[in-house]
Amino acid sequence: MVPAVLPHMTSTDREDGAYGAWRRWYARVPGWTVTGGAVPLLPAGTAFDALSLPAAAGREVMDRLRPATPVALDGETVHLLVAPGSAGELPGLLDWLEWGPLVPELRGVGEGGHLVAPPPPGLRGPGVASRWLRPPAARGPGRAPVLPGLTRLGDGGAPDLVRLVSVAATACHRLRLGRSGDQPLAFSYSARMLAGTRPRSLMS
């Protein structure tokens, strides 16, 4: 049974409510604000956006992420945290990468949206199913985590966000093909051409 209060709760925590320790951790470590009442929420659009996709595809994408990129799991959905404004770029990037509507499982959460706040490392609370697969890490006082965005890399390659969307779309499409029982050829370059879409080179 999940306890009604957080472990290690102090008198200050009790005064702040069940999630007071959570709010202070989020304010101190990544510098984010927690809102909500019965369930703590992380508003998107200011400190971060998120790319949301099925958990099976998300776990595959994690292997291609930089280790410092925060990743949350909420039920059967993985949220990859990205720079603010990235959710609004997602439709255009999918079109540019010529995925178009082929990966409806890949969604953006931006301004006006929110994520259920996962418990900080070492804490837990009632009625919250989300958890961190990779929690945000502190970079020092007043320094927010560096999240994937459209900033071009120093090596001249494609921006982090473009690479991430490409990998995430591929994982979602591969998952859909596996669930439908299609042959691997359906994922090939030739099949994409026949379907009216082809993968774009990230270097073009």
N, C-alpha and C positions, 0 to 999 in steps of 0.2 A: 504494500500500500504506500502511495506517495505521501510524505508528510505534509501537514497543513502549513508548515512554515519551513523556510530554508534552513539547512544546517548552518551552524556558526552564526545564526542571526543575533544581532546585538539589539539593545534597547532602541537605538536609532533606527534600525531596520524595522522594528515593530511599529514605531511611530510613522514611518514612511509607507507602511503597508507591506504586503507579501513580497513585492518586487522592488523594494527600496535598494537592496544590495545590487540588484541587476542594474538599475538606473545609474548608480554611482560607478559601477564597473564600466558600463558603456560610455559614460561621460569621461572617465579617466583614461581608458585604454584606446579605443578607436576615436573618441571624441564625438560620439553620436548621441542623439536624443531619443529616449524611449517614451512613447506615448501610450494611450489606451488605458483601460480600466481593468476589467476582469482578465483580459489577456494582453500582455505587453506587446506593443507593436513598434517596428522600426520604419519610420516614414522614408520612402524612396524619393529621389529627385534632388536632394540637397547634398548629402554626404556621399551617396552612392545611388546607382541603379542596379538592376539585376537582370540576368538572363536566366529564364526558368525553362526547364526541360525535364523529361522523364528521368527518374533516378537511375535506371540502367544506362541510359545514354550519358547522364551527367558523370557517373563514376568513370566512364571511359574517358571523358574529356579531362577529368582531374589529372590524369597521367601526363597531359600535355600542358598543364598550367604551370606558371611560376609558383614555387612553394609558398610564397607570401600571399597569394590570392585567396581571400576568404570564400568559403563554400559552406552553404547551409543545406540541411535536409529537412523537409517538412512533409511527412507522409511518403508519398511516392513521387515527390517533386524535389529536384535539386535546384538551388539558386546559386548562380555564379555571380559574385558581386563585381561590378564594373564601375567605371567612372560616371559621375552624374552626366545626364544627357545622352548616354549610350543607348538607352531604350528607344529614344526617338530616332536614332540612326539605324536601328535594326531592320526595318522594312527596306530602306534604300540599300543597305549592305547585302541583304538577301537577293534583291534584284540585281545588284551589280555582280555578285558572285554567281548569278544565274540559277539560283535555287528557287526564286519566286515563291509560289504557294506550295511547294513540295514538302515543306517541313512545318506544318501548322503547330507541331508540338513545341517548337522553339518560340518562346514569347518574351517580351520585354516588360519589366516592371519599372516605371519611372515616376515622374511627378504626379502626385495624386494617388499613387499606389502605396502599398506597404507590405512588409514581411512580418510574420510572427517572430518576435525576438527569441532566438534560442537562448537557453540558459548559459551564462558565462561559465568558463571552465571551472569545475569544482563545485558548482551550485546546481540546484534543481528546484522546481516548483510545481504546484498543482495545475493540471489541465493544460500543459504545454507539451505538444508532441514534437516540436521542431528541435533540432540540435545542430551544433557545429560539426562539420566534418573537418574543416580547417578554420579555426577562429581567427578573427582579425588580431594582428599583433601590434603592440605599441612601438612607435618609432621615436619616441621621446616626447616631452611636454609640448603640446600644441602642434604636433606633427601627425596628420591623419595618415592612414594606410595608403600606399600607392596602389591604385586599381587600374586594370587594363582599360585603355582608352584609345583615342585616335591619334595620339602623339607618335610620330614616326620614330622608330628605333635608330640607335646610333649606327647600327651595322648596315643601314640603307634598306633594310627589309620592310615588309608591310607593317603597319601599326599593329599593336597588340590586339586591339578590338577586332580588326579584320581577320587576323589569324584565328582568334577565338571563335568568332561567328562561323568561319569556314569549318573548323573542327567540330563545333557543336552541331551544325547542320548535317555534316556527314554522319555523325554518331546517331542523330535522330532518324535520318533516312535509313541507315543500316538497321536500326532497331525496328523500324516499320517493316522493312523487307523481311526480317527474321520472323516477325509476328504473323505476316501474311503468307509465309512459306514460299515466297518468290525465289527463283534461282539467283545465285550471285551475279549472273550476267546482267540482271536488272539494275545493278548498281554501276555497271561499267560505263566507260566513256561513250561507247556506241549506243547503249540503251538510252543514255541521257540525251544524245543527239536525236534519236528517234522520237523521244518524248517532247522534243522542242526546247530542250535546255541542256547546256553543257557546262562543265566546271570551268570557271575562269582562273587563269593563272594569277596568283597573288603578286607576281612581278610585272603584270601587264598594265 
